[in-house]
Amino acid sequence: MIEKINERIRTLCLKFFPYTNTVGLARSIVAMGTLLTLIANPISILFHKKIDGTIINPLLNPVQPINQYNFFTLLGFDNIVYMKGLAILILLMTISGYFMKITSLLHWWISISFLYFSSIIDGGDQIASILSFLLIPFCLTDPRKNHWQYMEPIDSAKNIIGLFSIWIIRIQVALIYYHASFGKLTVAEWVNGTAIYYWFNHSVFGMPTGMSIWMNQLMSNPLIVSFLTYGVIVLEILLFLGLTASVKYRKIMLYIGIVFHLFIIMYHGIFSFFFSICAALILFLYPTYQSINFKLWFLKK
């Protein structure tokens, strides 16, 4: 009986061999989001202080014990610029795919430190810290030299750890969409179908002025507002159900989900969030045991 179970597990691990460039792509996209945020923003934006020098983010208070281990504050608050530069180099190395066993640990350290370090974080930074952490066991057991490398499936006990990491990530992403969809049902504006109007006209996350003129004219029709509001909820429920869907359905939902979050960039301007959620969607909905043939993809184009 035990031998049959072991044989079944080994067969599944070979069939769903986890160490593919698909996971490497997702890992690079996560790192890219944090990298672009660090490159595009000066320290004065990432790390706000009041006129009197008080740190706005209470988690950055020097007396907080957690800051003893924060990547960006290792050299003190006056030398954050040097750690920012080092973080950029590490994230570039992460994207390159080399030294996975080292960069996986450093990537998570940077992601979680940025989550506590920056005064301008959003949901994307939270997702990045979670994904980079859950990918550590995957990277530590990956036998490849580079996460972009194609590798024929091998029979190894380490495959179980890689598969476990991917499934934990899939469950985590499903829970994100579960909370995003069903959590809206406790908010009156989402239930009555008007929430999308308020979000599109939000003082911080609202539409650009050029879009708001014609979009508000369009949303003067209550049916359109309700359709957009309930459409978001339905889409997020469908994305949550992707956890149990077939591969064919999941691939369709992947494309729809990416387009949906592209619209969020257009209307709300949350760029870093797009990279994290895009990587999450790839790990969640794409068959990660299938490698992507980038040469063939470019030739088709």
HELIX and SHEET records of a PDB file:
HELIX    1   1 ILE A    2  LYS A   15  1                                  14    
HELIX    2   2 ASN A   21  ALA A   40  1                                  20    
HELIX    3   3 ILE A   43  LEU A   46  1                                   4    
HELIX    4   4 PRO A   58  LEU A   60  5                                   3    
HELIX    5   5 PRO A   65  GLN A   68  5                                   4    
HELIX    6   6 PHE A   71  THR A   73  5                                   3    
HELIX    7   7 PHE A   77  ASN A   79  5                                   3    
HELIX    8   8 ILE A   80  SER A   96  1                                  17    
HELIX    9   9 MET A  100  PHE A  117  1                                  18    
HELIX   10  10 GLY A  123  LEU A  134  1                                  12    
HELIX   11  11 ILE A  136  THR A  141  1                                   6    
HELIX   12  12 LYS A  158  PHE A  182  1                                  25    
HELIX   13  13 GLY A  183  THR A  186  5                                   4    
HELIX   14  14 ALA A  188  VAL A  191  1                                   4    
HELIX   15  15 ALA A  195  PHE A  200  1                                   6    
HELIX   16  16 THR A  209  LEU A  218  1                                  10    
HELIX   17  17 PRO A  222  LEU A  241  1                                  20    
HELIX   18  18 GLY A  242  THR A  244  5                                   3    
HELIX   19  19 VAL A  247  HIS A  268  1                                  22    
HELIX   20  20 PHE A  271  LEU A  285  1                                  15    
HELIX   21  21 PHE A  294  LYS A  300  1                                   7    
END                                                                             
